Amino acid sequence: MRYSAAFLDRDGTIIRDRGYPDDPSRVELLPGVEVALALLNARAIPVVVVTNQSGIGRGLYEEEDFWNVEREMERRLAVRGCAVDDVRFCPHDPGREPPCACRKPGLALYQEVAEARGIRLSEALFVGDRLHDVLPALEVGGTGILLHSGGAGSEESVPEGVLRADDLREAVRMALDLDRRETDGPPERRDSGEGGDE
């Protein structure tokens, strides 16, 4: 099985989390991000950024500020020879009533991308530094990897089925290795006729 898409969180996963991100001059790619994205790009796995941006709904910055930060991130990635394919964000205040369906871990943004791009969510990879980034994987049957790079990295109650990695580079390598093993199956055992240690 080849992953149908890689859904990645942004702040704390691709760029350093500096609170409410409204200043493109403060964009900093996290170590190894370009390696992770290059691996996905080389395999033609769509890279989709899905991010909660409640600062917009709280009135702390504008949607234009979000896009300025996003464009700077993508510029820095392009300089390093890698790219994202799509970006979706929830601008809503989590305290709004009624609550929206697009704020992670809600599935609305993922379903929107899946419909637009013909992606099977059950075959997708979900990576982020908060539990709400990876809980959708459990909902749809995908692969979820929680990073230690964010505040949730040390949370004790991580649901069964969610994998752990230090950063995005390790997460992508882990996911590709897992996919390779599932596709190829276990290595064939050959009996040399000699005694072993087993």
Stockholm file with secondary structure:
# STOCKHOLM 1.0

chainA/1-198         MRYSAAFLDRDGTIIRDRGYPDDPSRVELLPGVEVALALLNARAIPVVVVTNQSGIGRGLYEEEDFWNVEREMERRLAVRGCAVDDVRFCPHDPGREPPCACRKPGLALYQEVAEARGIRLSEALFVGDRLHDVLPALEVGGTGILLHSGGAGSEESVPEGVLRADDLREAVRMALDLDRRETDGPPERRDSGEGGDE
#=GR chainA/1-198 SS CCCSCEEECCBTTTBCCCSSCCCGGGCCBCTTHHHHHHHHHHTTCCEEEEEECHHHHTTSSCHHHHHHHHHHHHHHHHHTTCCCSEEEEECCCTTCSSCCSSSTTSSHHHHHHHHHHTCCGGGCEEEESSHHHHHHHHHHTCEEEEETTSGGGGCSCCCTTEEEESSHHHHHHHHHHHHHHHHHCSCCCCCCSSCCCC
#=GC SS_cons         CCCSCEEECCBTTTBCCCSSCCCGGGCCBCTTHHHHHHHHHHTTCCEEEEEECHHHHTTSSCHHHHHHHHHHHHHHHHHTTCCCSEEEEECCCTTCSSCCSSSTTSSHHHHHHHHHHTCCGGGCEEEESSHHHHHHHHHHTCEEEEETTSGGGGCSCCCTTEEEESSHHHHHHHHHHHHHHHHHCSCCCCCCSSCCCC
//
